Amino acid sequence: MDIVDQWECSSGSKLYLVEIPSVSQIYEETGMKHTHRDLESMTVDQVITKIYTNQHLKKDEFGKPFLFPKLSEINFSHTKDILFWGDHPNFRIGVDIETLRPQLSKIKFKFCREDEFIFIPNENELPYLLAIWSCKEAIYKAYGKKEVDFRDHMKICPFNLSTEGKIDAIFLLENTIPFEVHYKWNGEYFMSWTILKD
């Protein structure tokens, strides 16, 4: 397991990008066959061992991961060969990592609101759809409960996509909650993270 990048956000979040070894690489090293899901789980265990002391991963009744005994709030996401790990000392955190997927254009009406389509440029639609999807995923994971509709319960405010920045959003379930979703976008991976202050 290699931590390929790490940084701290102004929100107090600590973020880590971790390389997930390939199935063929592990087979060469150990002679054992593993699925990609096995390797993701092994990588999560290694992250916990490397960053924390005497902590174990557990999940609450909604499936949201947490450390026990509680040291800080954590969340993680993975795509392809990268695990994106987030940590905050006080507040619930949600993180997401995504790659460009053409199918987002096919399902955009399931997760985008009419007022979000207004600011999506036609000539650059897919990266904006990716950003909206990822930001909503991070909000959903910070909230940590079920029965959330990406279109009806989350509103992304207008933004101009860059290599990194902040996107404002509003959570419309129960009480109206404003969110700041931070992101990095390198053209291959879109990484978003946010915290929920209780």
N, C-alpha and C positions, 0 to 999 in steps of 0.2 A: 504494500500500500504506500503510495506517495502522495503527499499533500503538494499539489502543483501550484496553488495560489492561496493566499489568505489575506484578509484585510478587516479593518474595523470600521463600522459605519457611524455617522454622527448620532444615530439613534441609540448607540450603545451595543448594537448587534455585532457579533463576531462571525465572520463568514469564512468558509473553507471550501475549496475545490479539491476533490480527492479522486485520483485515478482508480478506476475499477479494473483489476487485471482481467485479461481475456481468458476465455475458456481454454483455448489452446495453450496459452502461456502457463496456466496452472497445471494443465495436463503434462506439459513438458517438465515442469519443476517437481511435480509430486507423483505423476503416473496415475492420478485419480481423476475420474470424470465428474464434473460439476455442471449444473445448469447456470445460466446467467443470473437467475434469482438467488441461487446459492452464493454466488460471488458477491452480489450486492449485500446480502446478509453478513457475509464474512467481512466485507469492507466496513460496514456499519460497526460491527464488533471491534474491529481494529481501530477505528476512529475514536470510539469510546475509551479503549485502553490507552491510546496515545495521548489524548487531550485531557482526560479526567482520571481521578484516582478513586478506586473502589466504588465505581458507579455501574449500574446495570440498566439496560433498556427495558422499559415496560410500556404498555399501552392502556389508555383509559377505556371506558365503556363505549366511546365513539371511535376508537382506533387511533387516537392521537398519541404519538410517542412522548414519553417523558423519562427522565433519569430518576433512579432510586438508589440511595436516598437523594432527595431533591437538592441539586446543587444550582442548577439554572434551567431555564426553559430551552428546549431544543426542537428542531424540526429538520427534516432532510427530504431531498428529492433526487431522482437520478434519471439520466437519459444516456443511451449508448454506453460509453465507457467512463462517464463522469458522475460522481456523487457530489451534490451540493449540500453542505451542512451549515445550519444556522444555530446560533446560541445567543441568548439574552439573559443577563443576570436577574431581571425582575419581571419582565412581561412576556406573555405568550407570543411566540414568533411563528410566522409561516414563510416558507421558502419554496421556490419552484425553479426548475431549469427545464428548458424546452429547446427543440431544434425546429427549423422551418419545416412545416408539413403542408403540402398542397390541400389536404382534406379539410383544413380549417376554413377554406373558402366555401366548401360544400355545407358545412354545419354552422356558418357564421350567424344565421338567424336564430339559432338555438342559444347562443351565449351573448350576442350583441344586442343592445337596445337601439331604438331608432335614433335617439339623440347621440349615440356613439358613431353611427354611420356618417353623420354630418361632417366629422373632422377626419375621417379616414381618406387619404388621397387615393384616387383610383389607380394612379400609376405606381403606387407602392403599397397596395392593399395588404399583401400577405405578411410583411413584417409588423404592420400595425395590428392585424388580427392576432398575431403571435403575442405581441405585447399585451393586448387586452386580455387574452386567454390566460397568460401567465400571471398577470397582476391579480386577476380574479381567483386563480388557483391559490396564490399566496394568501390572499384575504381569507378564503375558505379554510385554509389550513391553520391560519392564526386563530380563527373563530373556533375551529375544532369540533363542531357539532354537525349533525346531519340536517337534512331537509332545507337545503339552501339551493335556490335556483340562480344560476349565473346571470341570467338575463333580468329576472324580476327583482332580485335582491341586491344586486351590485351595480353601481353606476361609476364608470370611469370618466373623469373630466377630460376635456380637450388637452392634448399634449402634442409636442413635436418630438418625434423619435430621434434620439442621438445615441452615442456609444455608451453613455451612462447618464443617470439623472434621477428625477423623482416625478412620480405621477400621482396626482390627487385622485381619490376615489371616495365614494359614499356607500356605506353598507345600509341597506334599507329593511333589514329584518329586525323585529322587536323595536328597539330605539334606533334612530338615525345616528350612525357612527361615522365620523370622518376618518379616512385612512391616508397615510402617506406611504406609497409603495416605491421603494428604491429599486433601481435596476442597473444591470450592465448588459451590453449587447455587443458582441464582437463579430457579428455576421454569421457565426455558426451557432453559438449558444446564447439564449436569452435567459438571464438569471434575474429573478425578482425576489424581494423579501420585504416583510412588513411586520410590525408589532401591534398587538392589541393591548391597550392599557385598560385594565379592569377598573 
